[in-house]
Amino acid sequence: MGPLHWSGKKIKLNLLFLGFILGLSIFLAAGCGGFSAKAKAPSKETDKPAVKSEVFPKMVTVYFATDDGYMVPVTYSVNKSSSGNVVKFAVEKLLLGPESKYLLRTIPEETKLRNWHINSHTVVVDFSKEFLKMDSRDQVVMAVNSLCLTLGNIPEIKDVQILVEGKVVEKIHGVNTDQPLEKQYINYSGEMNPEATYKVYFSDPYAMYMVPVTLAASANANLPRKAVEDLLHGPYTEGLGPTVMRGTRLLGLDVEDGTATVNLSGEALGYGGGSTAEIMFVKSLLLTLGQFPEVKRVQILIEGEKLDYLPEGTEIGKPIEPPKYANLYEESM
């Protein structure tokens, strides 16, 4: 796998090992874990895609897994020959599996995509019989999770219907797959139907991938502040790596005219030498704040002071635009 790029610096790919299936308790008995079942079954007719090819994205995010079951987004550039066939491109990337040995495939090896079509806003994907070669409910949950997250981010697609050898399968290891399934929050283990949610971007233990964790909040919460406070606190579960030095305090956070000014205590610079720690620190802060529509840029202050550069050379003297993607795949030249 090629290196991840951000702000002109290469981030060597290795991978994070997080724990996602903490949230199996949120999986409803009537449906697949973490997904809502629709009342209407998909048409067996092969319809042409409801989405015009010109609105298909140029980038597609595919979700692989860590050993603990956390979903890790990896974003690929869609080549021109696949620009009108993004569903196929995305599913085949998923079936091919990750090119990093530190990521896990989520769908059994040798599974083939037999066919696919879009019926209204439901994408119907027909897999070969190898799709059923899963040994447990947890494996099925990971497979369906990654598929729904991957396809659910494509414009106009609301849910996913799985077929195997052209037929609807009622259940796979207790997971209902007879109805279309919607994507839900990524790496979320809280209550169903929270008032509000936000993501915090932590690191894997190897400081190679950004992994979003979804947390719940009350409807009137100050979400940007809450997200940064959780980032500074660090992961609440094992297997996630903190990106901000322990003991760092949030001295202030203001959002004005699209710029979020975040003031951190001096402990934030205690990571010592090494550009990787600095990259993960800055990138996690940018991604965590950049999820909010009102934040277009982030200005980092340390003890109220605007520094020109961080110890390893990252420029922070002016506001920085958050990256669009958490983990951007680029082939080695």
N, C-alpha and C positions, 0 to 999 in steps of 0.2 A: 504494500500500500504506500502511496506517496505521502509526503509530509503535509501536515496541516499548515496553512498560512494565516497569519494575522499581523496587520500593521507592518508588513514588510519583513517580519521575522518568521523563520520556519520553526514549527513545533513538531518535533519528531514524534511519530505515532507509536504508541504502545497503548495500554488500555486500562481502563478503570474497572474496578470490580465492586459493584454496588449491590444493594438488596431490594428488589422491587416487589417480590411476592409477599411482602408483609401485609399487603392489602387484600388478601384472598377473602377476608371477611366481608368485603363490600360486594362480592360477587353474589348476585341474586340467584336463588334456586330456580327461578323461572327462566333464567337466561345465562348467557356466557358471562364469566367474571368481568366486571368493569364495563360491560357493554349493555346497551338497551336493545331489547328485541322489538322489532316492528310487528304490527298486527298483520300486515299484508305481505304475502309471499311474492317473490319476483316472478315476472312473466317468463315462460320458457322460450318465448320468441327471441330470436336474435335481433335486437334493435341496433341501429347505428348509434354511435355515441351522441349523447345529448349536448355535449360540449363541442363547440367549434374548435378546430385545431389551433387557430391563431391565439386562443386564450390559454392554451396549455402553458405551463410554466417552463422556463428555460433551465430551472434547477429543480431537482426532486430530492426530498429527504427520505432516506430509508432507515428503518429502525432495526438494529441488531440487539443482542442481549449480552449481559455479563453473566458470569457463572451464578450470581445470586439472583438473576432474573430482572435486573434493571434494564430498561430500554435506553439505548444510546443512539442518538440521531447522527447520521452521516449523510452529508449533502453532496450529491453528484450533479455535474453539468450534463444536460441532455444534449446528445449530439443531434445534428440537423436531420439526419435520416430517421430519428425517432421522435421528432418534434410533434407529430400528429398522433403519436402512439405512446403517450407517456405512461398510461396504465401498464402496458406490456413492458416498457422499459423498467418501471419501478418494481414490478413483480419479479421480473427476471433477475434484477439486481439482488432482490431478497432471496430468490431461489439459489443464485450463485453463491451466496453467503459472503461473509466479510473476508477481505484479503489479509486482515491482521489476525495473527494466531491468538491474540488476546481477546478477541470478540467471538461470540458464539453465533452460529446460524440458528434461526428460530423455526425453520421448516425442514422436515427430514430430507436428507441428501437423496438425490435422484428424483425428487418430485419434479414433475413437468407441468407447465401451464398449457393445458389442452386448448382452452378457448377463453374468451372474455367478451363481455359486452356491457353497455350501460343502458339500463331500463329506467327512464326518468332520471332520478338522482341516485339510483342504486347501481353499484358496479357489481356484476356477477362474474366471479372468477371460478373457472372449472379446472381442478387439479387432477393429476393422475393418482392412481391408487396408493402410491408411495406416501401421499400426504397423511394417510392413516397410520403410518408406522411410528406412532408416539406411544410411550409407555405409561404416561401418567397424566393426570389432570393439569399439573403444573406445566408440563410441556405444551399441552393444548392451549392453555391460557397464554403462554408466551407467543405461540404461533399466531393466535388470533389477535393478540394485542399488537404485535409488530405489523401484521397485515392491515389492521384497521387504522393504526396510526399512519402508516405509509400512504395508503390510498385515501384516507380521510383528509389529507392536506392538499389533494388535487382539486382545483376549482370545480364546483358544481357537484362533487361527490359527497353525499351525506352518509351513506352506509354501504356495507359490504355483505353480499350473499356468497357463501362458500358452497360450491358443488364439488363432488368427487366422482370422476368418471361419468359426468353428465347428470348426476342425481343429487338431490338434497339428502344430507345425512342428518338424522334427527339429533343424535347426541354423539359426542366423542369423549370418552372417559368422563361422562357426567356433565360435560359442557354442552349446552344447547346450541346447535348450529343450524337449526331448521328455519330460522328467520334472519332477515338482514340485521347486521350488527353495526352499531355506531362506535366511532372512536370516543374515548373518554380521556380524562386527564392523564398526562404522562407521569409515571412513577408516583402515584398518589395512593395513600393508604388511610385516608380519613373517612369521614362520614359521607354518605350519599347526599347529593343535592346541597352542597355548602352554599352559604350566602355569597361568598366571593372566594376566588382563588388567585394565587400568584406563584411564580416559579423562582426558585433559588438555584443558581448554578454552582455546583461543587465540582471537585476533581476526583479522578480515580487515584488509587494509591501510587500510581506511577507518574502522575502529573502529565498525562497525555491527552485525555479527553475531558471535555466539559459535559457534565450530565445534569440535566434539569430535574429537579424534584419539585413536585406540586404540593403546596400547603394551602390550608383553608384559613379564611379570615371572616370577620363579621362584615356586614354590608357597609358600615360607616368607618371602617379602618383606613388609616393612611397607608395604602399598600406600598408605595415606594419606600417609605421609612421602615415599615415592617419587614420588607424583603431584605433591605440592607442590614437591619438588626439581626435577622436570621443568618445572613451570610457571615457576619462578624462572629456570631455565636459558634458557627461551625455545624457540621452534620449532626443530626440527632440519632443516626443509626450507624452501625459499623459498616465498614467497606467503602465509605465515602471519605475523600480527603479534603481537609480544610484548605482554602486558598488565601485566607487572611490570617496573619499571625495572631495567636492567642493573646488575649488581653487588649487587643485593639478596640478603642471606643469610638462610637459615632458622636462627634461633637456638634454636628449640624448637618441638615439636609434641606435645601431649598430648590424648588423648581420654578423657573421664571423664563418666559419667552423661549421655551424649548430646551433650556439648559438646566440640567440638574447639577447643582454644586454640592459635592459631598465632602465634608470636613472630617478627617480621621485623625486620631491621636498618633503620636510618634511611634507607638509600638508597631504600626503597620509596616515600617521599614526594617523590622528586625529579622527579616528572612536571610540576611547575610548575602554571600556571593551566590552567583548562579542566575542565569537569565531565565531559566524555566520557571522558577518560583515567582519571579517578577511578572512574566507573561501571564501565568495563571491567575495571579492576584488581580492584575488590571483587567484581563479578559472577563473573569467572573463578575467583577464589579460592573463592567460595561454591559454584559449580557443581562445581568439581574435588573439593572435600571432601564436598559433599553427595551424591555418588554412592554413598558408602559407607553401608550400613544403620546402622552404629553412630553416625553423625554426624547429629544432628538440628538442631544450632545451631553457629555458628562465632563465636568470640571472637577478634578481631584485636588483637594487642599490637604496639607499635613500640618496639624496644629495651627490652622488658620492661615498658613502661608502658601503662596503659589510657588512651587518649585519649578524650575525649568526641566529638570530630568530626575528620574528615579535612579537609584544606585547603579543599575545595570544598563542605563542609557535610554529607557523609555521616556519619550517626551510627554510631559504633562503640564507644560506651561500655558497651554491653551486647551479649550474644550475638545474632547475626542468623540467622534461618532462611533456608536456601538457597532460591532460586526453584525452582518445580517444572519450569519449561520454559526451555530455552536461549533460544529466540526466539519470543515470543508475539505472534501477529498480532492486531491490533485495528483494526477499521475506524475511520476518522476520523468523529467525531460531526458 
